[in-house]
Amino acid sequence: MNTSPDLLMSLARPQARGLPDYNAGLSPATVRQRYGLSPEQPLACLASNENPFGASLAVGRVLAELALSGEFSRYPDARCSALRAAIAAGTGVAPERLVFGNGSEDLLKLLCEVFLQPGDRVLTQRPAFGLHEIYPRMMGAELELLELTEAMTFDVDAWCTALARGPKLAFVPNPSNPVGCAFDQAAMKRLLAATPAHTVLVLDEAYYEYARLEPDYPEVLDLLRARSGPWIVLRTFSKAWGLAGLRVGYGMASDAALVALLDKVRSPFNVNHAAQCAALAAWNDAAHMQASVARTVLLREALVVRLQALVQPGRPGQALAGLRIAPSVANFLFLDLGHPSGPVAEALLAHGVIVKPWKEPGFTHCLRVSIGTEDDNLRFVQALLQVLDDIPEPAHAQVA
């Protein structure tokens, strides 16, 4: 006999009962089954910001060797010692100031568990990466969400003002997920100067490897050396390094004491052995990562040009009504279609194109589209034109 849902809800913490669901999207297998797509039909998987060129071949070799080694019966190294040493050598961050997680989202949760209690204030951007909002609310914290400018960029003045009020914790996404905009060097210096020492500053750089190709993107580790308060910079192997399926993230903290606090609530074996081996192999083949990032950035700019050249179906020579493209330095684009994005994304699935419609209030006209291969991107544009041809053109709704 199943437990009564009302009983379960009454036993759960109020903060857990009210949490929104994280929008993880649909797997390729689910899309094929739901829409009757044959195994031979190619899918454009453009919803989760994965690296379309995959991981280094060295990763496959290491995992094949691991499969023959018999080591799966042993617990993983709780300290990620080999990976820790490699990243410390590559970044110049002392090993004791590094922390590892089951993806960088694992570290977001640990930070909230360590630092937040009911009534604490957390600052971040709107639209937000879902877990920047869900994890603080899980702990009973209150969120302050800052708005974009009309140009769909960060409002630096608003950020500085809000930081100066001293939130307990601030999630600073650079670049933004889902928008793609970034703080440049001058803006980041202003943010750091505005932040009081008692604020835990979390720089989420999940898309660092893409953004760093921009000439004015800040090397934030250099800027943070002068900060007296606690900080941590989060990065991941899920995006540029092509290991989304294995889940490895890492944080570079202001001091070892912050890492020791996170270790108190961290599951001791939160990064499995295969993931550690794969991440180390990927790290040691930085050339593969850099080449795939460079290709992706070129494809991103080509997709922007292609989208800007779109014409409204049936109305040659006129720009696609309502279309706005947010500036992006990441491996995705954030599009305001001027149409509710849910029906558009649903219709694209039937064409074998998977994108992410944004569900946050005020942004339900927006799609986040990952950059795929050239064929994937072309398939998306062609399918989008077909889908929009079947949807009546409404009045455009502003994003901001």
Residue, then its C-alpha position, 0 to 999 in steps of 0.5 A: m500500500n502506497t503512503s498517502p501523498d498528504l502524509l508525506m507532504s506533512l512530514a517534509r520540511p516546508q522549504a522542500r515542499g515548495l521547491p520548483d522542479y529542475n528542468a533537466g530536459l529530455s534524453p535522446a532516447t526519450v525523444r526517439q520513443r515519444y515521436g517515433l523517430s527511427p534510430e537512423q534519423p539524426l538528432a540535433c541535441l542542443a538542450s544541455n550545452e554539451n561539447p558536440f565533439g566529445a571528450s579526448l580519445a585519451v579518455g576512452r583509452v583510460l576507461a577501457e584500461l580501467a574496465l580490464s583492471g578490476e578496480f571497480s570493486r574498490y572505493p575511489d580516492a576520496r581526495c581525488s589526489a591525482l586530479r588534485a595534483a594536476i589541477a594545482a600544477g595547471t592553475g597555480v592554486a595550492p592543492e589544499r585550496l581545491v575541492f571536487g564534486n559530482g559536477s560543479e552543481d554538487l559544490l553549489k549544494l555544499l556551499c548552501e548547506v555550509f553557509l545558509q540558514p532560514g532568512d539569509r539573503v542570497l544574490t544572483q541573476r535573473p534568468a537564473f541557472g535553476l540550482h542557483e535558486i533551488y539550493p538556497r531555497m532548500m535551506g530557507a534562504e531568501l533570494e534577490l534576483l537582479e534583472l538584465t538590461e534591455a540589451m540582455t546584458f548584466d546590469v553592473d550598477a545594479w550588481c554593485t549596489a546589491l553586493a554592497r548591501g552584504p548578502k550572505l552569499a552571492f552567486v556570480p555567473n560569468p558568463s551567465n547561464p542561460v543568457g551567455c553575457a559576461f562581466d568584463q575586466a573592468a566590471m569584475k573589478r567593480l563587483l569585487a570592490a563593492t563586495p563586503a568581506h562577510t559575503v561568501l562570493v561564488l564565481d560560477e565559471a562553468y563556461y570559462e574555457y569558452a569565455r576566456l577567448e574573449p579579449d576582455y574576459p577577466e582572469v578572476l583568480d588574479l583579481l581575487r588575490a587582493r580580496s580579504g573575504p571568502w570566495i570560491v571559483l567553480r569550474t567543470f569538466s562537463k562542458a568544454w572537456g566533454l565529460a557531462g556523463l561522468r560528472v566532475g566539477y572543481g572549486m578553487a577556494s580562497d583558503a584551505a579553511l573554506v575547503a575544510l568546511l565543505d568537506k564536513v558536508r561533502s559525501p566522502f566518495n562524491v567523485n567516482h573512480a572512473a570519473q576521476c580517471a577520465a578527468l585526469a586524462a582529459w586535463n592532460d590533453a588540453a589541446h583537444m579541449q582547446a581545439s573543440v572550444a575554438r571550433t564551437v566559438l566559430l560555429r556559434e558566430a556562424l549560427v548568429v549570422r544565420l539566425q539574423a538573416l532569417v526571414q519571416p516565412g511567407r514574408p521575404g525580405q523582412a526580419l523574423a518578427g520579434l527575434r532577439i539574440a542575447p550576446s553570448v561568450a559561451n557555447f549556447l545562444f539565448l533567443d527571444l522568439g517573440h512566441p511562447s517558446g514551449p510550443v516551439a520547442e515541442a514542435l522542434l522535437a518532432h523534427g529531431v531537434i532538442v532545445k530548452p524552452w525557458k520556463e522562468p516567468g518573464f522569459t517564457h518566450c525564450l529558447r536556450v540553444s546549445i551550439g552543435t556541429e555545423d549539421d546540427n545547427l543547420r538542422f535547427v535553423q531549418a526546423l525552426l523555420q518550418v515550425l514558426d511557419d505553422i505558429p501564428e505571429p503574436a505581438h512581441a513580448q519584451v524579455a526584460 
